[in-house]
Each structure stands twice: as C-alpha cells, then as structure tokens.
Amino acid sequence: MKRCFLIPLVLSWSVAFAQADASFTPARLQERSIQRRAVEAVIWGMPAVNYDLMQQAALRQAKAGFNQVVYWSRLPDWKIQTLTPNPDAIYFTPFIDTREAGPMVLEVPPADEGSITGTVMDVWQSALEDVGTAGVDQGKGGKYLILPPGDHEPAPPGYIPLQSDTYRGYALLRSIPKSGSAADVARAVAYGKRVRLYPLSQAADPPATRFVDAADIVYDSTIAYDLRFFESLDRIVQAEPWLERDKAMIDPLKSIGIEKGKPFNPDSRTQALLKDAASEAHAWLVARYEASFSSPFYEGGHWSLPGSRELLEGQASFFAKPGSYPTDVRGVTFTYAYFTPKRLGAGSSYLLAISDRNGRLLEGRTHYRLTVPANVPVRQYWSATVYDRATHALIREARWPSRSSQAPGLQSNADGSVDVYFGPEAPAGKASNWIPTRADGKFEVLFRFYGPEKPLFEKTWRLPDIEEIQ
C-alpha cells in the first residue's frame, strides 16, 4: 500500500505560512515599508539634497539669498566644507530662483583679463549649459537666460536661452588664477566680480549684482545621514514641480511623510525609522563607492574617474536616453561631489584615488608620495587635493588642502617631475610639496587637470599610483 506524503507536506507548509503571516502584522508591514522606501529615497534624492544643503549654507551661514552670488575673496581653505571643492580656484556661486523673479540673466564676461570655467544646473544638478571658455560663449562672454518651467517664449536677440525643469538651480563658476601669487589671485577675484545676475524684466536698467563673501565662514554643506536628510528632501518636494521621470517616487515619499502641500512632521517612531534608514543607505553608498574603484582609469592602477560615463551623459541630457536612468550611481556620486558639466572633459577632468599602489586604503597616519611626471597634459594647471574620507570635505584645520603646479615655492625634480607628499607631518625640507593629513582618519586624493589635453584621454601620459614611504 502506497503512503501519501502530500497531506503532511501541505500541512507543514500551511503552518509555516501561518507563522510568517502572524509576524507580518499591519503595524510591522508599515514599519518595514517606511524603512525600505526611506532607504531608496536617500539614494534617489541625493543630488537634490546635495544642492539644498549648499543653498542652505548660503542662506544660513553666508546670509545670502536667492539671485545673489556667493563668492570667495581668496583661495578657499578648509572652511569651505562642500564636497570635494577645488581650493585652487576662486568660486562664484549664483543661487537662482525664477518662481517670483521670472527668467534670470547670468552675464559671463569675455575671457580678456581672466577666464571662467563653469556650468549652470537645475536643482537635480543636471547641466543646462557650460559657460566660459569651455562653454557656449567660448570665452567671448555671453548673456545666459535661465527660463522657468513652462516658459517657452522666444529669447530676445543676444541671449542664450537655457530651459530649466525646476524653478531653482545654481551655477558653479570658477575664476582661474594665472598663478598662485597674491596678485594673480586678486585679479581672478576682480575678474569674477564682473559676472552679473539680474531678472530679464530689469534688463533695460539692471540692478547691481549682490556678491556675498564666504571666505571667512565655515560654509558647511556636508551630507547629514539622519532626519535632516529628509527635511532637505521635503524642501525640494515643496518648492519644485514633479518631473515626469520621477513620478514613481510620489507614493513612496508619501508613505514616509513627504507630500507636496503638506507639512513634514513625522512622529517619534517614524523619526527613528527614518534615522535607521539613512544610516543603512549611507553604509550601502559607502560600499558602492569603494566598489567603484574596481574599474581603474589605467590598467593595473588605482586611479579612477569619478562617476560614470552613463551618469554624466544622462545628467547632461536630462536622462533622455530610453532605458537609462542610473539613480544608484548618481546617488553614490553625489555623496562625494557636486556639479556635472554639459561636455565631458572640455574645461576640466579628474582622477580620484582612495588607495595606494598596493591597494591599501589611504591612512592619515601613514606617509605617502605621489610623483607627478613632467609635461602634465594641461593648458592651465594641475592640482592634487586631500579630502577627509568620512565627509568628502577638506580636512578641518588643515594648514592647506592641496598642492598645485601654481603653488608658490613648489619644488620640481631635475627631470621636471614633481613629488607631492601626504602625511601628518612634512618630510624634512619638503614642506612646500606636502599636503597634511589627519592621523586618526582615512583620506582620498582628487587630481585635477584644468584645460586637459589629448595625452590624458589617450593615456599616453600616465599618473603613477600613490606609494607609501618610510
């Protein structure tokens, strides 16, 4: 007689499912949903929150409003606590809002007494257009007209129209000194202050542009992985229209308390869930950041390009390519950087390293050397900058954050190469070529090429890996 195992098996499955169902109470499912959706909200919302934190730093710390220009009256030091900033250029950052003012005009001066490398972006840091020598005006200067959502009126003659899908945005403008001398830096500041920002409605008699100097304040826009992240995200949702590509996020954000037209006021339990989700998202983003270095720029090396071509092309085209919306890599990239250009490698290019030639993570307590070969393929300058791995900002209280080919007193070797040193103390006789690190943390190095040339992209010129020294 055959035995039937079907009934006991069905019964065992039923018991298992019943036990599982019992654990999935409505309250438990609600909490799991908040946690899961909040993690995804952090990854998806990163570029907009990154922007909001910079704008909040302008408002709260520099006391600068919209349609004004935050600038640095000297080369920035550690107090510019943005993500991987360039301490070897003079920053001018107009924060733009067209909701009340209507179309805004950004005038970029011709490259006569100086030059600007820059990009105008929307809230999501997608590039509306590059400006300056590597932009549309090609160094001739131009009047860029930033248009609010839905404004498709023809631009008046003589203007370069930039259609934005968001009311707010900003421009990242870098006035490039001809050298690191005090006189050339002062000239770069004066040249940058020829930028103008005003409403098109007042173009017949433009008001004076207000410049707000941030050189002496701690301008902190580092990412906060706690409830403050969601408060930033809520500010964006309240201020901006939903983009077609992002409408799938409307319901998930509602479920964590972020909804257009309603206050963000989570109860204590939801706040705890959101804080845990932000921590989980941060851990995931850090892991993905480190994994991104598995595809180095040079074969067998440890320098990598920040971001990815798919992301940069998407940011430049508002993700117009069907089947491509790399929100994961976008989230990772905007944890450590801000700004995306319209044209890749036109005005500047970058290589990033977090480990030495042996693949070991860069430690602040250890001493290292980077030998920069002669004939760096740049028309303007090169620089190496150190950032705190924990924040991706400049190391606080550091004597200086970088060394560049324009740094006064930089020592060169007989063959034209330059040794740059990293460590908690300067090697004997090499202080002018040294970048300080913090002994109790990890760091990363971003190598900049301003005015990059073909040997960089063709890889016929190679930047060696950073090596540990005794």
C-alpha positions as CSV (number, residue, x, y, z in Angstrom):
1,M,0.0,0.0,0.0
2,K,1.4,3.4,-1.1
3,R,1.8,6.0,1.6
4,C,0.6,9.6,0.8
5,F,3.0,12.3,1.9
6,L,1.0,15.1,0.3
7,I,-1.3,15.9,3.2
8,P,1.5,16.2,5.9
9,L,3.5,18.3,3.4
10,V,0.7,20.6,2.8
11,L,0.0,20.9,6.5
12,S,3.6,21.8,7.2
13,W,3.6,24.5,4.5
14,S,0.4,25.8,6.0
15,V,1.9,26.0,9.5
16,A,5.0,27.8,8.1
17,F,2.9,30.3,6.1
18,A,0.6,30.9,9.1
19,Q,3.6,31.6,11.3
20,A,5.0,34.0,8.7
21,D,1.7,35.7,8.3
22,A,1.5,36.2,12.0
23,S,4.8,38.1,12.1
24,F,3.6,40.4,9.2
25,T,1.1,42.4,11.3
26,P,-0.2,45.6,9.7
27,A,1.9,47.6,12.0
28,R,5.1,45.6,11.2
29,L,4.4,45.8,7.5
30,Q,4.0,49.6,7.8
31,E,7.4,50.0,9.6
32,R,9.1,47.7,7.0
33,S,7.6,49.8,4.2
34,I,8.8,53.1,5.7
35,Q,12.3,51.7,6.3
36,R,12.6,50.2,2.8
37,R,11.2,53.2,1.0
38,A,13.3,55.7,3.0
39,V,16.5,53.9,2.0
40,E,15.5,54.3,-1.6
41,A,14.5,57.9,-1.1
42,V,18.0,58.7,0.2
43,I,19.7,57.1,-2.9
44,W,17.3,58.7,-5.4
45,G,17.2,62.1,-3.7
46,M,20.9,62.6,-3.2
47,P,21.7,65.2,-5.9
48,A,18.7,67.4,-4.9
49,V,19.6,67.2,-1.2
50,N,23.2,67.9,-2.1
51,Y,22.0,71.1,-3.8
52,D,19.7,72.1,-1.0
53,L,22.4,71.8,1.6
54,M,24.7,74.2,-0.4
55,Q,21.8,76.6,-0.8
56,Q,21.0,76.4,3.0
57,A,24.7,77.1,3.7
58,A,24.5,80.2,1.6
59,L,21.3,81.3,3.4
60,R,22.0,80.4,7.0
61,Q,25.8,80.7,7.2
62,A,26.7,83.3,4.5
63,K,23.4,85.2,4.8
64,A,23.0,85.2,1.0
65,G,19.6,84.9,-0.6
66,F,18.4,83.7,-4.0
67,N,19.5,85.6,-7.1
68,Q,22.7,86.6,-5.3
69,V,26.3,85.4,-5.8
70,V,28.2,83.7,-3.0
71,Y,32.0,84.0,-3.7
72,W,35.4,83.5,-2.0
73,S,37.6,86.6,-1.9
74,R,40.7,84.4,-1.8
75,L,41.7,80.8,-2.5
76,P,39.5,78.7,-0.2
77,D,40.9,77.0,2.9
78,W,39.4,74.2,5.0
79,K,36.4,76.4,5.9
80,I,34.7,75.6,2.5
81,Q,33.1,72.4,3.8
82,T,31.4,71.4,0.5
83,L,32.0,68.1,-1.1
84,T,35.5,67.8,-2.8
85,P,35.8,71.5,-3.6
86,N,38.6,73.0,-5.6
87,P,40.9,75.1,-3.3
88,D,43.0,76.3,-6.3
89,A,40.3,78.4,-8.0
90,I,38.1,81.3,-7.0
91,Y,34.5,80.2,-6.6
92,F,31.5,82.3,-7.6
93,T,28.2,80.5,-7.0
94,P,24.9,82.2,-8.0
95,F,21.8,80.6,-6.5
96,I,18.9,81.2,-8.8
97,D,15.2,81.2,-8.3
98,T,12.8,82.1,-11.2
99,R,9.5,81.4,-9.4
100,E,8.9,85.1,-8.5
101,A,11.6,86.8,-10.5
102,G,10.8,85.2,-13.8
103,P,13.6,84.5,-16.3
104,M,17.0,85.3,-14.9
105,V,20.0,86.6,-16.8
106,L,23.5,85.4,-16.0
107,E,26.2,87.5,-17.7
108,V,29.6,85.9,-18.1
109,P,32.4,88.3,-19.0
110,P,34.7,87.7,-22.0
111,A,38.0,85.9,-21.3
112,D,40.2,89.0,-21.6
113,E,41.6,89.7,-18.1
114,G,40.8,86.2,-16.9
115,S,38.8,83.1,-17.6
116,I,35.8,81.2,-16.1
117,T,35.2,77.5,-16.2
118,G,31.6,76.8,-15.2
119,T,28.2,75.2,-15.6
120,V,24.6,76.3,-15.0
121,M,22.5,73.5,-13.4
122,D,19.0,72.8,-12.1
123,V,18.0,71.5,-8.7
124,W,18.9,67.9,-9.7
125,Q,22.4,69.2,-10.8
126,S,21.7,68.3,-14.4
127,A,23.6,70.6,-16.7
128,L,21.7,73.3,-18.5
129,E,24.8,74.5,-20.2
130,D,28.5,75.1,-19.8
131,V,29.7,78.7,-19.7
132,G,33.0,80.5,-20.3
133,T,36.0,79.3,-22.3
134,A,34.7,75.7,-22.4
135,G,31.1,76.7,-22.8
136,V,28.8,78.1,-25.5
137,D,30.3,81.5,-25.5
138,Q,33.8,80.0,-26.0
139,G,35.4,82.8,-24.0
140,K,33.7,85.6,-25.8
141,G,31.3,86.2,-22.9
142,G,27.5,85.9,-23.1
143,K,24.1,86.5,-21.6
144,Y,22.6,83.2,-20.5
145,L,18.9,83.4,-19.9
146,I,17.6,80.8,-17.4
147,L,13.9,80.1,-18.1
148,P,11.5,78.7,-15.5
149,P,9.4,75.6,-16.1
150,G,6.8,76.0,-18.9
151,D,8.3,79.3,-20.2
152,H,8.8,78.6,-23.9
153,E,8.7,82.2,-25.1
154,P,11.5,83.0,-27.7
155,A,14.5,84.6,-26.1
156,P,15.2,88.2,-27.0
157,P,18.1,88.7,-29.5
158,G,21.5,88.4,-28.0
159,Y,20.6,86.0,-25.2
160,I,21.5,82.3,-24.9
161,P,18.3,80.5,-23.6
162,L,18.5,77.8,-21.0
163,Q,15.3,75.9,-20.4
164,S,15.0,74.5,-16.8
165,D,12.5,72.0,-15.5
166,T,13.0,73.4,-12.0
167,Y,12.5,76.9,-10.6
168,R,15.6,76.9,-8.6
169,G,19.2,76.0,-9.5
170,Y,22.7,77.3,-9.4
171,A,25.8,78.0,-11.4
172,L,29.3,76.8,-10.4
173,L,31.7,79.4,-11.8
174,R,35.5,79.0,-11.2
175,S,37.7,82.0,-11.9
176,I,41.1,80.6,-12.7
177,P,44.1,82.5,-11.4
178,K,47.1,82.6,-13.8
179,S,49.3,81.6,-10.9
180,G,49.1,81.2,-7.1
181,S,50.6,84.6,-6.4
182,A,48.6,87.0,-4.3
183,A,48.4,89.5,-7.2
184,D,47.1,86.9,-9.7
185,V,44.6,85.6,-7.1
186,A,43.3,89.2,-6.6
187,R,43.0,89.6,-10.3
188,A,41.0,86.4,-10.6
189,V,38.6,87.7,-7.8
190,A,38.2,91.0,-9.6
191,Y,37.6,89.3,-12.9
192,G,34.9,87.0,-11.4
193,K,33.1,90.0,-9.9
194,R,32.4,91.1,-13.5
195,V,29.7,88.4,-13.5
196,R,26.2,89.8,-13.5
197,L,22.9,88.3,-12.3
198,Y,19.5,90.0,-12.7
199,P,15.9,89.4,-13.9
200,L,15.2,89.8,-17.6
201,S,12.4,92.1,-16.6
202,Q,15.0,94.6,-15.5
203,A,17.5,94.1,-18.4
204,A,17.0,97.7,-19.6
205,D,18.5,99.0,-16.4
206,P,20.0,96.0,-14.5
207,P,20.3,96.4,-10.7
208,A,23.7,95.8,-9.1
209,T,24.5,92.2,-8.5
210,R,24.9,91.4,-4.8
211,F,28.1,89.4,-4.0
212,V,28.4,87.8,-0.6
213,D,31.9,86.9,0.6
214,A,32.1,83.4,2.3
215,A,35.9,83.3,2.7
216,D,35.8,83.7,6.5
217,I,32.9,81.5,7.5
218,V,32.6,77.7,7.9
219,Y,30.4,77.0,4.8
220,D,29.2,73.5,5.7
221,S,27.1,71.6,3.2
222,T,28.3,68.0,4.0
223,I,25.6,65.3,3.9
224,A,23.8,64.5,7.1
225,Y,22.6,60.9,7.2
226,D,19.8,61.4,9.7
227,L,16.4,63.2,9.9
228,R,17.9,66.3,8.4
229,F,18.3,64.5,5.0
230,F,14.6,64.0,4.8
231,E,14.0,67.6,5.9
232,S,16.1,68.7,2.9
233,L,14.3,66.4,0.6
234,D,11.0,67.8,1.8
235,R,12.1,71.3,1.0
236,I,12.8,70.2,-2.6
237,V,9.4,68.5,-3.0
238,Q,7.6,71.5,-1.7
239,A,9.4,74.0,-3.9
240,E,9.7,72.2,-7.2
241,P,7.3,70.5,-9.8
242,W,7.4,66.8,-10.1
243,L,9.5,65.7,-13.2
244,E,7.9,63.1,-15.4
245,R,10.8,60.7,-14.9
246,D,10.4,60.8,-11.1
247,K,6.6,60.5,-10.7
248,A,7.0,56.9,-9.5
249,M,8.5,58.4,-6.3
250,I,5.4,60.3,-5.3
251,D,3.7,57.5,-3.4
252,P,6.9,56.1,-1.8
253,L,7.6,59.6,-0.4
254,K,4.0,60.0,0.8
255,S,4.5,56.8,2.8
256,I,7.4,58.3,4.7
257,G,5.7,61.6,5.3
258,I,6.9,63.8,2.4
259,E,4.0,65.1,0.3
260,K,3.6,68.3,-1.7
261,G,1.4,70.8,0.1
262,K,1.6,69.1,3.5
263,P,4.0,69.7,6.4
264,F,6.7,67.1,7.1
265,N,6.0,66.2,10.7
266,P,6.9,62.5,11.4
267,D,6.1,61.1,14.8
268,S,8.8,59.8,17.1
269,R,8.6,56.2,15.9
270,T,8.8,57.3,12.2
271,Q,11.7,59.6,13.0
272,A,13.6,56.6,14.5
273,L,12.8,54.5,11.4
274,L,14.0,57.3,9.1
275,K,17.2,57.7,11.0
276,D,17.9,54.0,10.8
277,A,17.1,54.1,7.0
278,A,19.5,57.0,6.5
279,S,22.3,55.0,8.3
280,E,21.6,51.9,6.2
281,A,21.6,54.0,3.0
282,H,24.9,55.6,4.0
283,A,26.5,52.2,4.6
284,W,25.2,51.0,1.2
285,L,26.5,54.1,-0.6
286,V,30.0,53.8,1.0
287,A,30.2,50.2,-0.1
288,R,29.2,51.1,-3.6
289,Y,31.7,54.0,-3.6
290,E,34.6,51.7,-2.7
291,A,33.5,49.1,-5.2
292,S,33.5,51.7,-8.0
293,F,37.4,51.7,-7.9
294,S,37.5,48.2,-9.2
295,S,37.4,49.7,-12.8
296,P,40.6,51.9,-12.8
297,F,41.4,54.5,-15.4
298,Y,44.8,52.9,-16.1
299,E,45.1,49.2,-16.4
300,G,46.6,47.8,-13.2
301,G,46.4,51.2,-11.4
302,H,44.4,52.7,-8.6
303,W,43.1,56.0,-10.1
304,S,39.5,56.1,-11.2
305,L,37.2,58.5,-13.0
306,P,34.6,59.9,-10.6
307,G,31.0,58.9,-11.6
308,S,30.5,57.1,-14.8
309,R,30.0,58.0,-18.5
310,E,26.4,56.8,-18.4
311,L,25.7,59.1,-15.5
312,L,27.5,62.1,-16.9
313,E,25.8,61.7,-20.3
314,G,22.5,61.3,-18.5
315,Q,22.9,64.4,-16.4
316,A,23.9,66.4,-19.5
317,S,20.8,65.2,-21.5
318,F,18.2,65.1,-18.6
319,F,18.3,61.3,-18.9
320,A,16.8,61.5,-22.4
321,K,18.2,58.1,-23.5
322,P,15.5,55.4,-23.3
323,G,16.2,52.6,-20.8
324,S,18.9,54.5,-18.9
325,Y,18.3,56.2,-15.5
326,P,21.3,55.3,-13.3
327,T,20.0,56.5,-10.0
328,D,22.2,54.2,-8.0
329,V,25.5,55.5,-9.4
330,R,24.0,59.1,-9.3
331,G,23.3,58.6,-5.6
332,V,26.8,57.4,-4.9
333,T,28.5,60.2,-7.0
334,F,26.6,63.0,-5.2
335,T,27.7,61.7,-1.8
336,Y,31.2,63.0,-2.5
337,A,30.9,65.6,-5.3
338,Y,28.6,68.2,-6.7
339,F,28.2,69.7,-10.2
340,T,28.1,67.9,-13.6
341,P,29.3,69.5,-16.9
342,K,27.5,69.6,-20.1
343,R,30.5,68.4,-22.1
344,L,32.8,65.8,-20.7
345,G,36.5,66.8,-20.3
346,A,36.1,70.2,-22.0
347,G,37.1,72.5,-19.2
348,S,38.5,70.1,-16.6
349,S,39.0,66.5,-15.9
350,Y,39.5,64.5,-12.7
351,L,41.1,61.3,-11.3
352,L,40.3,60.0,-7.8
353,A,42.2,57.6,-5.6
354,I,41.4,56.1,-2.2
355,S,44.2,53.5,-2.0
356,D,48.0,53.3,-2.6
357,R,49.8,51.3,-5.2
358,N,49.4,48.1,-3.2
359,G,45.6,48.6,-2.9
360,R,45.6,49.6,0.7
361,L,43.2,52.4,1.7
362,L,45.0,55.7,2.3
363,E,45.5,56.2,6.1
364,G,46.1,59.6,7.6
365,R,48.8,58.3,10.0
366,T,50.9,57.0,7.1
367,H,53.3,58.9,4.9
368,Y,53.0,58.7,1.1
369,R,54.5,60.2,-2.1
370,L,53.0,60.9,-5.5
371,T,55.5,61.6,-8.3
372,V,53.8,63.7,-10.9
373,P,55.6,63.1,-14.2
374,A,56.8,66.1,-16.3
375,N,54.7,67.5,-19.1
376,V,51.3,67.1,-17.4
377,P,48.8,67.4,-20.3
378,V,47.0,70.7,-19.2
379,R,46.7,74.2,-20.7
380,Q,46.1,75.8,-17.3
381,Y,47.2,73.9,-14.2
382,W,47.2,70.6,-12.3
383,S,46.5,70.0,-8.6
384,A,46.3,67.3,-6.0
385,T,43.8,67.8,-3.2
386,V,43.3,65.8,0.0
387,Y,39.8,65.1,1.4
388,D,38.5,63.5,4.6
389,R,37.0,60.1,3.7
390,A,34.4,60.5,6.4
391,T,32.9,63.7,5.0
392,H,34.5,64.1,1.5
393,A,35.2,67.6,2.5
394,L,38.6,69.3,3.2
395,I,40.3,68.2,6.4
396,R,39.3,70.6,9.1
397,E,42.0,72.9,10.4
398,A,44.5,71.7,7.8
399,R,47.3,74.1,7.1
400,W,46.5,73.8,3.4
401,P,44.4,71.3,1.5
402,S,46.3,70.9,-1.8
403,R,49.4,71.5,-3.9
404,S,49.2,72.6,-7.5
405,S,51.5,73.4,-10.3
406,Q,50.8,77.1,-9.5
407,A,51.6,76.8,-5.7
408,P,54.3,79.3,-4.8
409,G,57.6,77.6,-3.8
410,L,56.6,74.2,-5.3
411,Q,59.8,72.2,-5.8
412,S,60.5,70.3,-9.1
413,N,62.9,67.5,-9.7
414,A,65.7,67.7,-12.3
415,D,63.6,65.8,-14.9
416,G,60.7,68.2,-14.5
417,S,58.6,65.8,-12.3
418,V,57.2,66.9,-9.0
419,D,57.0,64.9,-5.8
420,V,53.8,65.6,-3.7
421,Y,53.9,64.2,-0.1
422,F,50.9,63.2,2.1
423,G,51.1,62.6,5.8
424,P,50.6,64.0,9.3
425,E,54.0,65.8,9.2
426,A,56.0,67.2,6.4
427,P,59.2,65.4,5.2
428,A,62.4,67.3,6.0
429,G,62.9,70.1,3.5
430,K,59.7,69.3,1.6
431,A,57.0,71.4,3.3
432,S,56.2,73.3,0.1
433,N,55.3,70.0,-1.6
434,W,53.4,68.5,1.4
435,I,49.7,68.2,2.0
436,P,48.8,67.5,5.6
437,T,46.5,64.6,6.7
438,R,44.8,63.8,9.9
439,A,46.4,60.9,11.8
440,D,43.1,59.5,13.1
441,G,41.2,59.1,9.8
442,K,41.3,58.0,6.2
443,F,41.7,60.3,3.2
444,E,41.2,60.4,-0.5
445,V,43.0,62.4,-3.3
446,L,41.5,64.1,-6.2
447,F,43.8,65.0,-9.0
448,R,42.6,67.8,-11.3
449,F,43.5,68.7,-14.9
450,Y,42.4,72.2,-15.9
451,G,42.4,72.6,-19.6
452,P,43.1,68.9,-20.2
453,E,44.7,67.7,-23.4
454,K,44.7,64.6,-25.5
455,P,47.6,62.7,-23.9
456,L,45.4,62.4,-20.7
457,F,42.5,60.8,-22.5
458,E,44.7,58.7,-24.8
459,K,46.6,57.6,-21.7
460,T,50.0,58.2,-23.4
461,W,50.7,60.3,-20.2
462,R,50.2,58.3,-17.0
463,L,49.7,59.4,-13.4
464,P,51.5,56.9,-11.2
465,D,49.9,55.5,-8.1
466,I,50.5,56.9,-4.7
467,E,53.2,55.0,-2.8
468,E,53.8,54.5,0.9
469,I,57.2,55.8,2.1
470,Q,59.0,55.4,5.4
